[in-house]
Amino acid sequence: MFNQPLTRRHMLQQSAVGFGSLALAGLLHEQGLASGGNTNPLAPHMPHFAPRAKRAIFLFMKGGPSQVDTFDPKPLLDRDDGKPLPFDKPRVQFAPTGNLLKSPWKFQQYGESGLPVSELFPHVAQHVDDLCMIHSLHGSNPAHGGALMKIHTGSDNFVRPSLGAWLSYGLGTENQNLPAFVTICPTLAHGGVNNWGSAFLPATYQGTPIGNASIPAADAKVKYIANSRLPRAVQELQLRQLQAVNRSHIDRSGPDDSLEARINSFELAFRMQTELPQVEDLSDETPATLAMYGMDDPVTENIGRMCLLARRFAEAGVRYIQVTHSDSLVQWDQHGDLKNGHAAKAREVDKPIAGLLADLKQRGLLEDTLVWWGGEFGRTPTAQGSDGRDHNPEGFTHWLAGAGVKPGFRYGATDDYGYYAVENKVHVHDLHATILHIMGLDHERLTYRHAGRDFRLTDVEGNVVHEILA
């Protein structure tokens, strides 16, 4: 038998079991090259293609700003104020609404692009030539909880990794002494930690919260960042001993993703001690810069501080930064008293956001930073009560600015009254696919194997909106 010639079939039968090892070795080699041979999971990774932006800042307006009162004027809504909506309302609504309600604010065209902005945003209006308005965004859930999860994770009914976690997983961080994903004063309601969590992705990629929405931004700090009892050398010795014990456990028991994540978190926390306090310390900012962000005014100081921190984190190499405007129970959720509620919320954010855009631009950071503004949904053009608007995921406005998008550009449209997205519709999955694309990632290739299948941020949907790309 041993003298018989080895046929190709026999050779394949006898050696096929080794092919898996060869494939695994190849994959590990590719991953090693992508991370520069660094075993740190947050080391910079090679994108799928040349990115248009290196980092992103999400300015999240919790509660749902009204598109027809901010950036999407509707003359017919003004004309037909008080009349019934001339077409059917959605089959699923959050609450009943009545007749049409015109906007209390006037709109004006600004800049060379002539983009319209309402009286609510006089400072942001000065930057319209840098903005790319998406007027046809739509989602699938009229409730805050589901809509927040949708805009942050792509899913309104399952716990999934957040967009920031996916970006951390796909790209790592530019600064090994800081997290890849920071969320400043995030809300603890309507999904809470799941909105910046990593779900089934390794915990290394979840967002690091700086405070939360229930405390002033001035008090928002990473807890226990400084150790006043032990010198750095002793802390380093403790960390080495702890890591040795953990590594020994892994060597004996086999791979343990949760333990690996804890090891990485300990190492990152140790490194953060040297750099994070410097980022959070605003004492080196000039009075002119502080005033530009509105920090000289108690109305704008809180969100101004968050926006300034966002610029400092971006400058320091953090990949994804989120600022959440959610400093009261009112938020942008005006089911009644729209005029006073939206006016108060806009006053808090208008100057700080304009300051952020101006500061990024003057520092050259807007050239490789994507800024993203919006809420979890919009609001109805029909009245709730006498002077409010209900939730509306059927058609609303978000805007982008900076790297990768066409400046001074409007895309898509809602109907004549601003209820439904009707032209060049952009689903939340499409928006997520486009943001990943701007960051150099193919949303169909950015996957993670879990529970027997490959998952991605956009699930099985999503198309890049190439028309808005610069």
N, C-alpha and C positions, 0 to 999 in steps of 0.2 A: 504494500500500500504506500509506503514511504518513497518508493521509487517512481510512483506515478508523477507526471508533470503537474505543476501547480497551475490550474486554470484560473482565468480571471474571476469566474464565479466563486471558486474555492477561496481565492485570495480575499474577495470582498466579504465572504461569510466569516472568515477567520479574523479579519482586521476591522470590521465595521464598528465594533464596540469602542474603538479608539477615536472615531471621528468626532464624537461629542466632546472629548477632551481637547482635540485640536480646535474645534469651534469655540469652546470656552476660552482657551488660551488666546485665540485671536480677538475675541470680544474684550477680554481683560486687557490685552495689549492696546486696543483702540481706546478703551476708557482711560488707561494710563497716559496715553499720548494726549488725550483730550484735556486731562487735568494737569498736564506737565509732569506726570509721574508722581504727583502729590497725592497722598492717601487721605488728605483732608477733604471731606465731601463738599465743603464750601469753597474749595480752590476754584479759580476761574476755569470754566469749561469752554471749549470751542463751540461757537454757535453753528447752526446748520448752514448758514450763509452769512454774507457780510451784513451786519446789523446797521440799521439807520439810527438807532438810539442805544446808548450804553446803559441808561437807567430810566426809571419812570417814577413820577409822582402822581398819586391819585388823590384829588381833592373831593372827598365824598360828602355830599350834602344830605344828611340823613333826614328822612321824612317825605321827600319828594317835592322839589321845586316845580312850580307851574310853568310849563313851556310857553303857554299863551300870555304869560305875564312877565317873561324874562327875555327870551331870544327868538320867539316864533310868533310874530304879530299876525293877527287875523282880522282884517277890515270887516269881513262879513259878520264876525262875532260882535263887533261894535255896532254894526247896523241893525242886527237882529236881536239885540239885547232884550231879554224877557220873553222871547218867542220860544215855542217848542223846537227841539232838535229835529231837523227835517229828515232824519233817517234813524234806523234802529240803533239803540244802545247795545253794548255787548251782552251776550247771553249770561255771562257771569260778571257780576258787579260786586264791589265791596259793600256798597250801601246805595239806597235809592237817591236819585238826584232829580231836580226839576227842570226848569227851562234854562235857556242860554244866559250866561252871565258875562258881560263884557269886562275887559281888563280895566282896572282903575288907573293904569299908568299909560302914558304916551310913549310911543316908540320914535326913534330917530336913527337915521343912517349915519355911520361914522367911518372915518378913514378913507383911503383910496379904494378899498373894496366895497364900501357902501353897505356893510352888513348892518342890519337893524338891531338895536339894543334898547331895552326899555329904560325908563327913568330910574329903575331899581339899581342899575349898575353903571353909574357915571364914570367910575374909575376903570373898571374892566373895559368899558366901551372905548377907552383910549388905546386899547391893544387889539382891536378887532382884526387888524391886518396881520396879526400873528395867529389868529384862531381859525380852526377848521370845525365848522358847525355841522353836526349830524342831527338833522331834524326828524329822522324817520326811525329812530330806535324803538324797538318794542320787545316786551317780555311776555311772561306767561302767568304771572301771579299778581293779583290785586291786593294781597295782604303784605304788611311790612316784613314779617318774618321770612316768608317764602321769597319775596322780591329781593331782600337783602342777600339771602343765600345765593340767589340766582346771579346777581351782579358781581358777587365776590367769588363764587365757586363754580358757576355754570349750572348748578342744580338747585331746584327749589324744594325737592322732597327727599333727597339723600344727603348724608354728610360726605362731602367731597373735598379734596385739597383746594385751597384758595389760589387765586391767580398769583399772588406773591410767592406762595410755596412752590408753584410750578416753575416760576421764573428762577427761584433759588436753586431748585433741582436741576434746571436746564443750563444755568449760566454760572452758578456760584456767586461769589462776591469779589469785588476788586480790592477790598481791604480785609485782610485776614484777622484784624483786631476788632472788627465790627460785624454784626450779623448781616446777612444778605437782604433781609426783609425786616423793616421797622414800621410799626404802626403807632401813630402818635394820638393819644387820647381816644382810643377806639370805644365804640359803644359796647356795653355789656348786655344789651337787650336785643331781641329779634335775631337770634342765632348766636349772639355773643362771640365766644372764642372760636366758634366754627368758622366765622367770617375771616379769620386770619390763621386758621389752623392748617395742619398738614394732612389730616385724616390718615389714610393708609400710606402716604409717603413717609419716609423716615422723619422722626420728630426734629431732626436737625434743620429741616427746611421751613418750619413754622415761623410765623412772625414774632418778633420780640416787641411786646407792648411797652410804650413809654407812657405810664399813667393810664388813665381811662377817662371816659366822658363825665364821670361824676365828680371829678376834682379839677381845680383850675390848672391850666397848662404850666403855670409857674411852679406848681408843686409836683408836676409829672416827672418822675425820675425812675430809673431802673433801680429796684431795691437792692440793698446790700452790695453796691458796686465798690464800695471802699471798706477795707478791713482796718479798723483803727487799733486793733489789739496785737496783730501779728505783722512783722516786717515781711516784705515781699519774698526774701530768700527762704523764710520758714514756710510761707504759703506754697512756694514752688516745691519744696521738699515734701510737704504733705500731699500735694497733687501727684507727684511722681510715685509716692508710695501707694496712693489710692489707685492710680492707673495701673500699677504693676499687679495689684490684687485683682482688678477687673480683667486685665489681659490674661492673667493666669486662669481665671474662671472660664473665659472664652476658649482658651487653649484646651481645657479639659472637657468642656461641655459642648463645644461647637458654636457656630455663629448665633448671635443674639442681637437682633436689630435694635431692640429697646435699650440694651446695655451699651451697644455701640453709640447710640444717640446720646446717652447720658455721659459717656466718656468724652464725646465731642463737645457737649454743652459745658462740661467742667473746664475743658481746655479753652473754649471760647470765652467763658466767663472770666477766667484768669487773665487772658489777653485784653479783654475789654476794660479792665481796671485802668490801664494806662491811657486809653484813647477816648473812651466814651465821655468821661467828665470834661475833656477839652471841647468835644463837640457840643455838649449841653451848656457850656459856659459862654454866655453872650457878652461878657464884659469887654471883649476886644472889638465889638461892633461899634461903629461910629454913631453919634446921635442922629445924623442924617439918615443912616440906614434904618435905625430903629423907627424913626418917624415915617420912613417910606412904607414900612410894614404896619403902621398905625399903632405902634406900641406906646405912643404918647397920649393915647385916647382910651379911657376905660371901656368904651363900646367895642373897640377893635383890638384891644391889647391881647385878649386871650387867643383868638384865631391868628393874630399877627405873630405871636410867639411861635405857634405851631408851624406856620408857613416859613418863618425864619429858620426854625430847626430843620425843616424839610430841606431847605437850601443847603444848610451846613452838613446834613447827612449825605446829600447828593454830592457835595463837594468832597466829602471824605471817602466816597467810593461805595456807599450802600446802593444795592441794585434796585430795590423797590421800596418806596416810602409812601405811606398812606397818612393823610390828615383827615380826621373825621370831624365835621361840624355838627355836634350834637350836645350842646351845652345847656339844654333846658328841656323840660317836658314838652314845650311847644314845638321845637325844631322847625321844619318846613311843612309840618303836617296841619295845614289850616283848613279844617272842616268847617270852620266858622271864623269870622273876623279876619278874612283874607287880607284886607288892606293893611291893617296894623301888624298882623303876624308876618307877612312876607316882607313888609318894609323893615321891620326890626331885624329879621334874619339877614336880609341883604346888606343892611348897614354894617352888620358885624363882619361880613366876609369880603365886601367889595374892595375896599382899600387894601387889605392884606393880600388878596389874590393878585391884584394889580401890582402890588409891590413885589411879590414873588416873581411874576413874569418879567418885570423891569429889571430886577436884580439878576435873575438868571441870564437875561439877555446881555446886560452890561459886563458880566463876567465871562461871557462866551460859553456858558453852560447850556443855554437853550439850544445850541447847535447839536448837542448829543444827549439831550434830556427830553423825554416825552412827558408833557403835563396833560392830565385827564381830569375833567370836571363833570360832575353829575350826581343825581340821586338814584334811588332804587326804582323809581317810576316817575311819571309826571302827574298831572291832575286834570280833572274833567273840565271841559268848557261849559258844562252845565252846572247849575248852582246846587249846593247842598245847604238846606236852610235858605236864608236870605242873602248870605254874604260869605259862603265858603265853597270849597271845591273838594270833590272826593278823589280817591286814588285812581290813577289811570295808567296801566301798563301797555295800553294799545298803541300809543304813539307819543313820544316825548323827545326832548333834546339833551344831548351831551355835547361837549366840545373838547377838542384836543388842541394842543399847541406844541410847537417846538419841533424836535427832530422827527423826520419821516413823514410829516403830513403837509398838505398844501395850505399855505397861509392865506388868510382872507377869503375862505372858501366855504360855500354852503352846499351840503349834500342831502338829498332826500327831501321829502315833504310830507306833512300831514294834510288831511282834508281841509276844506275851506273854513272849518270851525276849530280845527286842532284836536280832534278826538282820535282818529285812526291814522297810523302811518299808511300812506297810499302810494308813494313814489320812491323807488329805490330803497325799499324797506331793508333795514339793518336789524337783525335779531341780536340778542345779547351774545349768542355763540359767534356770530359774525364779528362783533366788536372784539371779543376775546381773541379770535383767530387773527384779527388785524393787529392787535397790540403785540401778540407774540411774534408776528411777522416783522413788525417794526424793530423788535428786539433781536431779530436774527434767528427765530425759531419757527419751524414748520409745525403747526398745531397737530397735524396728522402723524408726525414722527416723534413728537414729545409724548412718550407713553411710559406707563409703569405697570408692570405685571402684578396683579392682585386678584385673589379669589378665582384664579383660573382663566382670567382674560386680561387683555391690555386695556388700561384706562387712559383717558386723556381729558384735558380741561373741557374741550368742546364735545365730549362724548362721541356721537356718530354724526354730528352736524357741523355747521360753521363753514363760512367762506370768507376769504380775505377780501376786504373792500378795496380793491386796487385803485378805484377812482379817486380816493382821497389821499393817496400816497404821492409825495413830492417826487 
